[in-house]
Amino acid sequence: MLLCDIGNTSYHFFDGVRSYKENVKQFDPSSITEDVYFISVNTEVNNSLVTLSNWINLAESIDKSSYYETMGLDRIVALEAVHNAVIVDAGSAITVDVKREGIFEGGFISAGLNAMSETYKSISPALSYEFNMALYTKKLPKNSQDAISYGYLKLLQTEVLSFELPIILTGGDSKSLQELFPNAIQNENLIFDGMKKLIIKL
């Protein structure tokens, strides 16, 4: 079974063993002859795949009434993979979504680690620090690096822990957040797990 998560810059494939990416501008989807189950946020690619019968769009099997209208497809599919969890997806933005006993309760979006770091730098060169991911969050800081780290990371940590649910970390910066959530599960293939569950609904 070949799964594919299509974004604006790449086709992200998972064959059950490994994941790999192909450039959207260079890859020819007609070169694949086996069935490919996919989700996509790329309208141009979607239009090109309509004529390829072996590319099966999983978006059509999602009951979007459980979510909100403008919610990203990738967040929805990740939520389809879980029954009872807080999903922290750390990429360009950090999204936090809560599903309790199979019901989506809601979620929020924060600036990602790099974006927030750049924000501090734009306020003042004196705030040009990398986040201290090993920050001790049970005591107020007494230096500038830890002060900006605390202002961002402590709020994220406190909010995520407040839901009192298992935590799943995913996304490119997820490993950096492991210090904040030592009991969290790392799952870089969470979106593919969600796609597998959607296939059952076809």
N, C-alpha and C positions, 0 to 999 in steps of 0.2 A: 504494500500500500504506500503510495507516494502522496505526501501532504505538502501544501505550499501556502505560505503567508506572503502576499504580494503587497509591497509598500510603494512609495514613490521612487525609490532608487534601486530596489533589488527584489528578486524572487528568493524567498527563504524556504528552502526545501528540507524535508525530513523524511527519510526512507525507513524509519523504524529503528535504525541503528545510529546513523550519523545525520547531522544537519550541515547544510552548505548553502552558499548564496551565489546567485547569478545576477549580473548587471541588467537592469530593466532595458536599457538602450541597446544592448548587444545580444541578449539572449533571444533565441527563436523558440517560442513555446510549441510550435508544430514539430520540433525535433524530437519530442517525447511521444511515444506511441502508447504507453500504458496509461491507465486511468490516473488522473491527478485530481485530488480533492483540494479545493482552494478557498481562501477568503482573500478579499482585495479591497484596498482603499484607493486604488489607482483606476480612475474612470477610463483613461485611454487604453490601458491593458485590458480592462473588462470588455470593452468594445471589440478588441481583437480576438478575445477568447470565445466569443459567442459562436463563431463558426467551427470551433474545435469541440467535437462531441465527447472527447475523452477528458476534457477539463470540466469538472463538476463543481458548480458554485454552491458552497455550503451556506452562504448567507440566506439562501431561500428556505433553509430548514430552521431558522432561528425565530423563536417567538419573541419579537421585540417589544411586545406589550408589557413584558416584565421589567423593561428598562426605560430610559428616557430618550426622547426623540433625537437629540443631538449627540448621544453617547457614541464614542468611537467603537468601531466594529471589533478591533483587537481587544478592547477591554471587555466587551460583551462575551466574546468567545473564550477568553481566559476565565471569566466567571462561570461559564457553562461547564468548566472542568471541576468545579468544587461544589460542595454542599454546605460546608460550615467553615468559613475561613475569612481572614483579612488578606487581600492580595495587595502587595506593595510592588508596583512596577516602576523601577528606577531607570529612566532613560533621560531624554532631553527634558522631559517633565517627570515629576513623580506623581503617579496616580495611586490612590488608596481606595479600594472598593471592598465593601462588606457584604457577605452573604451568610445569613443565619438560618439554619434548618431549611435550606433550599430557596429562601426568599432574599432577593436583592434589597438591602436596606438603604443603599445610597453610597456615595463616595465623594472624594474631593481631589483636586488637582493642585499641586504645588510646583514651583520652579525646581528643576533638576539641580544636582550638585554643581555642575559647571555653570549653569545659568545664574544660580544664586551667588556663587563665588564671584562672578563677573559683576553682579549688582553691587556687592560690597566694595569692589575695587573702584566702581564708577562713582561711589559716594565720596571716597577719599583714598589716596594712595596709602595712607596710614592703615587702611583696612585690607591691604593686599596680602591675604594669607590663604593658604590651603586649609580646608576643614580638618580638624583633628578628629578622626573617626574613632579614636580610642578614648575620647573624652569621658571623664568621670562625671556623669550627669546628676549625681546626688548632692553636689556641692557647687555653690556659685563660683565662677572662675575669678582669677585675679591676674589674668594677662589677656592681651588683645586677641590673640589667636583663639584661645579657648572661649573668650567672650562672644565672638561672632559665631563660633561653632555651636555654643550653647543656645544662642538666640534662634538658630535654625533647627539644629538636630534635636534639642530637648523637646521642642514643640511637636516635632514629627513623632518622636518616640512616645511621648505622653499620650498623644491622640491615638496612635495605633494600638498601644497597650490597653487603652481604656475600653476597647470593645471586648476584651477578655475572650478572644477566639484564637485558634491556631493561626500563625502568620506564615504566609508564603511569599518569598522574595523572588522576583524575576526581573529581567531587563539588564541592560549593559552595565549599570552601576550597582547591581544588587549585592555583589560580594563586598562592596565597600560598606554596605549597611549592616553586615553581619555582626559587627561590634555592637551596634545599637540593639539588635534583636538576636542574641546568641542562641535562643531556642527556636528560631525560625527555620523553615524548610527552604532550601534553595532549589528552584525548579526552573531551569532555563527553557524547558520544553513545555511549559504550562499551556501556552496557546495551542500547541499541537495536541495536548491531552484533551482540550476543549473541542478541537476539531474531530477527534475520534468519537467523542460522545455525540456530536452532531450527525456523524455518519450513520449512527444507529437509528436516528430519527428519519432518515431518507426513505 
